[in-house]
């Protein structure tokens, strides 16, 4: 019996994680599109335009984080762990996008 650890077999876990990032990106896209639609449908005011622009910026921020993570998961070999900075950025963008979309409704 050798002391070397056996090679890790990740199975489909990286693929499932990559698909989860894509689904979350799609959900974020739908929220941003609905924010724009709500702003245009309800009559454009300075406040609604500002919140809509913020929604779009948050969507772009999340898209950047998700793209970075999807590329890391698609790379050959063992993917690097998600850094705390990227995890925090993704969480903040998601929560802030939800808050902005909610603000547009009221």
Residue pairs with C-beta under 8 A, 6 or more apart in sequence:
8 78
10 78
14 73
14 79
15 73
17 73
18 70
18 73
18 74
21 66
21 69
21 70
21 73
22 66
22 70
24 62
24 66
24 94
25 62
25 63
25 66
28 59
28 62
28 63
28 66
28 93
28 94
28 97
29 59
29 63
31 55
31 59
31 97
31 98
31 101
32 55
32 56
32 58
32 59
32 97
34 101
35 51
35 52
35 55
35 56
35 100
35 101
35 104
36 52
36 55
36 56
38 48
38 52
38 101
38 104
38 105
39 48
39 49
39 51
39 52
39 104
42 48
42 104
48 104
51 100
51 103
51 104
52 104
54 96
54 100
55 97
55 100
55 101
55 104
58 93
58 96
58 97
58 100
59 93
59 97
61 89
61 93
62 90
62 93
62 94
62 97
65 86
65 89
65 90
65 93
66 90
68 86
69 82
69 86
69 90
72 79
72 80
73 79
